[in-house]
């Protein structure tokens, strides 16, 4: 860590010789007392041109020797009896990168023509008339005094940032703390998004700037549409009177997060240095968090697997697990099953990683046990006060809503138990509840019929009943490529309302009737009679019950 930060600081000192901080604008130079009485004749659009030097020009060939960024002073002697050079003065200065041209009044230059003023406006080079009594040595001295002061001011500010960044690296702040510090260092509104462009955290210095973008970017849990348009690196891009900067935070060749900055004014070079090198600290923190989370998840999964697959573990084992998690003796333990329903062509591992990210933000990284299957994430946690459970469930669902463009979730909640020793029951109950959840949360205790049947899940008669009903439809769908099972589940879900079910399935009502008729033929149970409806609904419940394992 020490050598890592030393490298960052050394790199900053090596690369922050920024031209903007080693020069003055034309406007800043003209505000010096030595330029009192000056008159701008043309080229006002170039008042922000940067001046690295102030130079006296009194030889005809002098413009050809310039290297760019000069503020030219001339009494016009270089152009005496050289009308051709005089006419092309502004064009020649433009070609050499000159920042401004100041001509002494009533000396050798003579009248400043309309064409020279037009050229000054055309090429954006301020053409300035200075009084006869301006002393060159005073103007040159005051220019370099101000430039020296500017350089010292910049160095002091930069050193102050170095110290604060160094302190930041050793303060062991969390992600929120780092973003707050970077925001204050750069005097900018800073937002951090994950790789899916969902907001993680932010710090606002001045609300007026991001309010300018509220028409397309409200900065809520759904993220900002504007950042989806600007995923590549950019600095000070104008948008509706505000300035946007986007910094992808990379791990290898892929972005793991995005820093988004919006301000009323453009970020200066000092602020950019703060942001860019602060991102190095943030990246290191994200990497550490990722490694910790990965290690903790691996340990958690191993513990859960041991407890699920070993029936004869000593009591001390369970006690030590709870002790290592920091769980108090008070309260109760509950199991959650978060079942993921992917909507887009995104790999399931990425979806599960985002679920863990939400869980870590809400529960912390070491206060719960977890494991995952193909499309499920199981969580086991301690609830000290009963009503906290509903709050936690609500927070988890709210956090996962940020990803609803990618996937939906069904969340099942087990009964509560006094010891992690009951983990198998929590696992089964939460999984079963998730199977009956329609993209929301459902508690196992609310599953009336299933709750009664659960103890019989391994009974042979239960399996035979399932085989006589639902299994026949599953085999038919598999053999013929049909979707009778989906049709029947939808029909029951919408209380036998044919029109609503047909609309949800995007089929005609007559097509629905045909499919229901096929179900009757295959199973032998009439979907128009109470006994047949009960048999098929019970078969569906048993299907989910049996497939827990």
N, C-alpha and C positions, 0 to 999 in steps of 0.2 A: 504493500500500500504506500509506504514512504517513497520508494523509488518511482512508483507509478506517478504520484503527484509531483515529484521533483521533475520528472520528464515533462509533465504538462506545463509547469511553471516556466521551465527553461525554454520550452517551445514558444510560449507566449512572449517571453522577453526577446526571442530571436526573430519573431515574425510580426511584431506589432509596430514596425516603423511605417506608420500610416501616413500617406501623403496629405490627407485632409487635415491632420493635426500638425503638419509641418508647413503649413501655408496659410495665407489669409485670403478671404474673398476680396474682390475689388471694392465691394461696398464697405467692408471692414476697414480697408486701407483709406478710403475716402473719408471715413469718420474720424481719422486721426487729426489732431489739432493742426498739424503742419499743412494739411490740405484745406484749411478754411478758405472760403471764397471760390472754391472750384465749381465749375458748371458742367453738367453732363449734356453734351450736344446730341448724342445718339448712342445706340447700342445698349439701351437699358436692360434688355433681356439677358445681357451678359454680366450683370452685377454680381452674380454668384460664381463667376469664373475664379479659379484658384490661382493665387500669385505666390510662387516660390521665391522669386527674387524681384528687386526693383532695380532697373537698369537705365543709365543715361545713354541716349542715342544721339551722337553728333557727327557720325561719319556715314556717307552714302551706302557703304557696303555693310553697315552694322546689323541690319535686320537679318542678313544671311548668316550671321554668326550665332544667332539665338537658338536655344534648345527647347523652348516651350515653357509656358508658365510665368513669363516675365510681365511686370508692370513697367511700361516704357515711359520715360520722361524725355522730352525733347524741346529745345528752344527753336528748332527748325533749321539750324545751321546745316545739317546734313542734306537738307532739301533745297538750299539756296541755289538758284539758277538750275534746278533739276526738276522741272515741272513733270516730267514723265515719272520720276520716282515719287513725287508728291502725290500724283493722281492715283498711283497703285499702292500707296502706303498701307491702307487698311487691308487690301487683298493680300499683300506680301506678309503683313503681320499675321493674318489668319492662317496662311500656309505654314508659318513657322510656329504656330501654337501660342502666339502672344495672348495674354489675358486682357490687357487694356493699354490704351495709348493716351498719354496726357501731353498736351501741347501748351507751351508758355505763350500767353497773350502779348501782342505788341513787340515780338522779338523778330526772328528771322523767317518764321514760317509764312507769315502773311495771312491772307484771308482763308478761312476753312470753308471749302466749297460745299455746295448742296450734295454733290456726288459722294464726297467723303462721308458725310452724315448718312446718306442712303446706304453706302457700303457698310458703315458701322451697324446700322439696323439690320441689314441683310445677313451679316456674318456673326452678329451677337458679340461684337467687341466694343466695349464702352469707349467712346471718343470724348475726352475731357479737356476742357479749357481751364488752365490754372493761371492765377494772377501773376503779373510781371514780377512781383516782389517775393515770390516763393523761393526759399533757399534750398537748393538740392541737398546739401549736407543734413539739414534738419529733417527733410522728408525721408531720406534714406535711413538716418539714425532712428527716427521714430518708427519706421516700418520694421526694422530688424529688432528694435527693443520689444515691440509687440509680438513679433514672431518668436523671439526667445522666451518671452513670458508664456506664450501659448504652448510652446514645447515643454517648458517646465511644469505648467499646469497639467498638461496631458500625462507627463511622466508621473507626477504625484498621484493623479487620479488612477493611473494604471497600477501603480504600486499598491494603492489602497485596495484595488480589486484583487490583486495577487494575494494580499494578506487575507482578505475575506474568503476568497476561494479556497485558500489553504486551510483556513479555520473550518470552512464548510466540510472539507473532506475528512476532518478529524472529529467533527461533532457527532457523527453517527446519526444524522437526521434521517427520518423516513422520507418517502417520496414527496409527501405534502410539504415537509419542511424545506426540501431542496428546491421545489418549485417556488415557494414563497420567497426564499433567499434570492434565487435568480431573478424573480420578478422585481424585487426591491433593488437589486444591484443594477439592473438595466432600466429601471423606471418604466416598465412595460407590463401590459396585461398578458399573462402567460397561461396557456391551457395545455394540458397533457392528455393525449388520446392514445388508446391502445391500437394494435395493428388493424383492428376492425373499425377504427375511427369512432369508437365510443369513448366518451369523456371519462377520464380517471380522476383528475383533480385540476384545480386552477387557482390563480391568485389575480385579483383585479385591483389595479392602482387607480385607474380612471375609467368609470363606467361609460362616459360619453362616447368614447371611440367605438367600443363594441356595440353600443346601441345603434350606431350608424348602420351596422350590418344586421340588425335584428330582423329586417324584412326577409332575410334568407338564412340567418344563423342565430337562433335563439340560445345556443349554448346550453341545451338541456340534455337529459339522458339519451336522447335520440341522436346526439352529436350535431355537428354543423354541416349542412349541405355544402357550404362554401369550401370546407376543407376537402370534401370528396372531389372537388374540381381541381384542387391544387395539392396533389399528393407528393409532388416532386419538390426538391429544395428550391426555395426562392426567398429573396430578401427585399423588403420594402415594395411589395407590389400594391399599387393603389386600387382601392375598391370603395366607391361611394363616399369619398372624403376621408377614408381611413387608410392605414398602411398595414398590410398583412405580410408576415414572414412565416415560412414553414420549414422546419428542420426534421427530416426523417431520422429516427434513431435506429441505427443498424446493428444487427448481430450477424456477422458474416456478410452474406449478400442479400439478406432479407430484412425489411423493416420490422422492428418489434414494437415501435411506438412512434408517435408524431408529436413534436412540440409546435404549437401554433401561437403566434404572437400578433396582437392587433393593438395599434396605437394611433393617436391623432397625428403624431409627427413620425417621420422616418427614423428608424434606429440609426444612431451615429456609429462610427467605427468602434468607439469605446464600448457601447452597449452590445454591439455584435461580438466583440471579443469576450465580454462577460458571458453571453449566451452560449457561444460556440465551445468555450472551454468548460463552462458549467455543465454542458451536455456530456462531456467526458466523465464528470463525476456522477451524473445521473445514470449514464450507461453502466458504469461500474456498479452502482447501487442496484440497478435492475438485474444485472448479471448475478450479483450476490443473492438477491432475493429469489431469482429463478433457481439457482443451485440449491439454496436452502429448501425451497418449496419442493423441488424434485427429490431431494434426499429425504425430507419428512414424508412425502407421499409414498416413497418406496418402503420406508419403515412402517408407516400406517398400514399399507396393503399387506405386508408380511404379518403384522400382528392380527389383523382381521382374518386373514386366511388361516392362521394357526387356531384362532378361537372358533372359527366356523367348522373346521375339519377335525378338531380333537375334542372328544367328549369328556375326557378324563383329566383335564388340566387341574392342577392343585389350586385351591382357593387363593393362595398367595400370589399366583400368577395374575389373576384378575385384579387383585388389590394393587399390585405393583403397576399395572397398566394405568389404572385410574390415578394413582399417585403421580406417575411420570407426566400425565396430562394436566396435572394441577387441579383435578376435580375435587371439590369439597364433598364432605360426607352428606351434606344437606342436598335436597333437590332430587331430581330423577333424570334418567337417561332415555333418549328417544332416538329412533332411527328414521332417516329420510331417504327416499329413493327419488332421484331426479332423472326422469326418462327423457331422452333427447329425440326430437322428431326433426330431422334435417330437412330444410326446404330447398337448399341450393347444393350445387355440386362442390361441397367442401368436406375435407376429410374429417372423420369423427374425432380423431385425436385433437385437432385444433378446437373443435367445439368443446370437448371435455376440458381442455386447458383453460378456455374462457370461463367455464363453470367453476373450476378451481380458483380462478382469479377473483370471481365474485365472492366465493366462500371465504377466501383469505381476507378480503376487504372487510367482510362482515364479522367473521368469527375469529380472525387471527390465523396465523399459520401453524400453530402448535396446540390448539385447544380442542381439536376434534380428531376422530379416526375416520378413515375413508378407504374405499376401494372402488374400482370401476369394472364394468363388464363391457359388452359390445356397444350398447347405447345407453347405459345407465351409470350414474355416479351415486354410490351409497355413502351416507354420512351418519356418524354416530356422535352425539354431543350431549353435554350435561346442561340441564335447565334448572337453575336455582329456584326460580319462582314460576309457577305454572303459566301465568298469563304472558310471560316472556316468549313462550313458544310461538304464539300467534304473531307477535311482533317480528320474531326472527324469520318465520315463514314468509310474512309479508315483505320484509326487506330482501330476502333471497329472490322472490318472484319479481320484485321491482327491479333489482339489479340485473336479472336475466332478461327482462323486457328489452334492454338495450340491444340484444342480439336477435330480436324477433324477425328481422329481415333475413336472418340466416337459418335459425331454427326456433322451434317452439318446445316447451317443456311441460311434462306432466309430473307433478310432485306428490308422492305418497308419503303419509306420516303414520308411523307405527303407534301402538300404545306405548305408554311410558313405563319404565321398570326401575327398580332400585339398584341394579348392578349390571355391569357390562357382561356379566355371565349369561344374561338373557339375549345376547347378541343375535343368535340364530332366529329367535322369534321376531326381533326387531327387523332383521333382514327380510324375512318372509313377509311380514305384515306390511312393511313399507313398499315392497315390490308389488304385492298384490293390490294395494291401494293405488299405486301409480298406474296400474293396468286399467283401472276404472276411472281414472281422471281424464277429463277432456281439456287438456292444456291449462289446467289450474291446479289447485291443491285439494287433496281429499284425505280425510283421516280414516284409518282402518276401523276405528270405532263406529263410523257411520255406515259401514257396509253391512247392513242387516243380515241378509241371507248368506252372504259369503262368510261372514263372521261365524255363523253357526256351522257352515260346512267345512271351514278351515281344518278342524281337528281330523276330518275324514279324508283329507287330500290324498292319502296313500291307500285308501280302501279300494279293493278290487271292484266292488259294485259301482263305485263312483266312476272308475275308468270305463266300465262296461256301458254305463249310461251315456257317457260322453261319446263312446264309439258308435252307439246306436243313433245318435243325433248329429252333433256337429262334425264329428270325424268324417262322416259320409260326404258332407258338403266340401270339406277341405280337400278330400281325395278327388272329388269331381272337378273342383277348380284347378287343382294341380294337373290333372289329366287333360283338361279341355281348354285351359288358358282363360277361364271365365272368372268373374268376381262376384259369385253368389254370396260368399261370406260377407263381403263388404256391404252388399245390398241389404242383407238381412240385419246386420248390425245397425245400419243407418235407419232402416225401417222401424226397428224397436226403439232406437235412440229418440226418434221424433214421434213417439207415441202412436204408431200405426197410421200416421197421417201420410197418405200416398203422395199428395201433391207436394208437401214440404220435403219428403224424402227424395222424390224425383228431382226436385230443384237442386237439392244438395248434391245429388249424384250426377247432375247435368244430363239427365236422360228424360225421355218422354214418359208420361204416366203409364201408357200402354206397355212400354218396355219394362217398367217396374212390375206391372201386373204379370207379364210373361215370366220374369225372373222368379217372382214369388211362387208362381205355378210350378216352375221347375224344382224349387226347394221342396214343395209339398210332395212332388213325385219321387224325389231322391230319398227323403227322410220318412215319408209315410205319415207325417204330421200336418194337419190342416192349419194354415196360418189364419184362417177365418173362425176357428173355434177356440174357446178358452183353454181346453186341454192341450191342444197343439201349440198354442202360443206359450203356455207355461212350460211345456217340455223343451221347446227350442230356446227360450230365455234361460232356463235352468242349464241347458247344455252349454250356452255361451259363458255363463258364470263358471261352470266346471272347467271349461277350456282354459280360462285364465288361472284358475286355481291349480290345475294339474301342471301348467307350464311354469309355475314358480321355480320348480327344480330344473 
